[in-house]
Amino acid sequence: MKVINLFALLFLLGCVVSCSQPESGITNESIAIIPLPDSYELKPGTFYITGQSSIGIDTSDAEMAALANYFNEKISDATGFSLPVGNSGTIVFQLGDYKELGEEGYRLSVLADKLVLNAYKHHGIFNGIQSVLQLLPAEIKSKEIQAHTTWSINCVEITDTPQFAWRGLMLDVSRHFFTKQEVKRFIDQMAEYKYNVFHWHLTDDQGWRLEVKSLPRLTSVGAWRAARVGNWWEREPQLPTDSLSYGGYYTAEDIREIVEYAQQRYVTIVPEIDIPGHSMAALSAYPEISCTGGPFQVNVGNTFYTKTENSLCAGNERTFEMLDSVFTEVTRLFPSPYIHIGGDECYKGFWEKCPKCKMRMQKEHLKNTEELQSYFVKRVADMIRKKGKQVIGWDEILEGGLAPEAIVMSWRGVKGGIEAAKQGHSVIMTPTDHCYLDFYQGDPIVEPNTYSMLRLQGCYKYQLVPDSVDASLIMGGQGNLWTESVPHYRQVEYMVWPRALAISETLWSDAQSRNWKFFVHRVEQQFRRFDLSGVNYARSIYDPIILPHLDKENRLKIELQTEVEGLNLFYTFDNTIPDVYSNTYTDTLTVPKNASMLRVAAYKGQKQAGRLIDITIEDLKKRAMEPKK
């Protein structure tokens, strides 16, 4: 089955739009579009899509014809019919002089006898199609039901434009390799929620994933490592007897295919070659561009930082010659105007001892290794600029001085973004506290192992533009998925959805329109679609939240919360499994004498909504004594 068909059902379970705005108190429960449109108003009547419906476009416009085909492919598996395309139809996609809508905005008018989607540019039509697909209400369960189903949308007027131009998701394919088909699936999913940038983290200590024909060892050596499981940073180092069979890479042909696939969905792929740090995979292939000469191995998830070199030698001319070859290939393969060069977490200890780096510092009159890193970044940025691209780097590229025209991606909070903006540089906001999708999203005792917490609500409440910053310099933001604890694509989906729904809305919709309760309602509509399309999303928002603390007498007290409204919490201390007949949580709990275990379950009505949380009293005491973040 084609990838595009896997998602045909995804959009066909939406709800219709009613008239009042969500700020007025969620009387408008029928709209299920994510991200929320700028404005929407219900009109009398219903529009029906049947086998007799048709799509009207300018048939001389090849790009519009491709959009009509995209719409047909999305609905045909679920409806059982494909709509004819001609110069006129009951469903109309058309461009016009709607400059106020910009590159990506659209205007949707659904009347009883016609659905008209207008935009200034084709990208706007594509975004409008996503909203139309989310408005379709039918739930397909079998071919037999298909034949007797009428597809309808309540009449509605929508005008919609994005708040930010950069709306991205990052996928790390270095820690774990994901296939070409899985990357396409990721792009398809993000496009359905109006993301327009796929940040592709292609290289790191654990694998080099991009074929560079002039440097074949980057993939023949740097793309492979020994297989390991277990917690990241606790793994056994690679042994000489290990089979180096774990990994993979994308050929130039793969890249071109994926780039074309993304372009058809109006997604720009921004490749990242992470330098000068995070380069152990490259050093394993070409140890001559290191300070020490190696030998090196592709990292398997064992600790090494500060002990084993993983930064390219900044004093070696061969380093820059090889990088020129790499970025020449990157420029050839990726039409994006941007190239991300990383620049983060560069350990400089080996530079400080390296004769070549010392000579470079002396020759260039550099005071310290921070300025040496700045020299490195500026030199690479100039190299990339001459190839017609603009450099993006993590906020560490500020250290020692920022390269001209460089864009800063602020991840260590918003401080780096504020500093860069005050220097007149463009900024992409992606602070860990709101945008790192590799963090826990529920209680750590039932979630994959990681190191910090980011619940759905934490993603949703993020405000991108800090006070006292020129808003025009904030290009937008993105969610980042680092994959240390994400060994396969099913887990990618689990970590990304539904938190990426929240980030999508923070990037597209006006912050003044945010309403958590209304957002949760729309998320739950997406859950129904995810179920039918086989997306492995997280339901962590229904899990109990357990908050232990010590009172003034050093006694353990436990508060219970829920992330969403409408749930009841039931608990036990007697080692039995709680249900609706167990103790109902109403106020702070005191632990009974000799109790060894707390069990908590969340229910919506008579049905358990979240996972059962089992935690020992000893573990609760440890949590209570941990420093508050």
Disulfide bonds with the S-S distance in Angstrom:
none
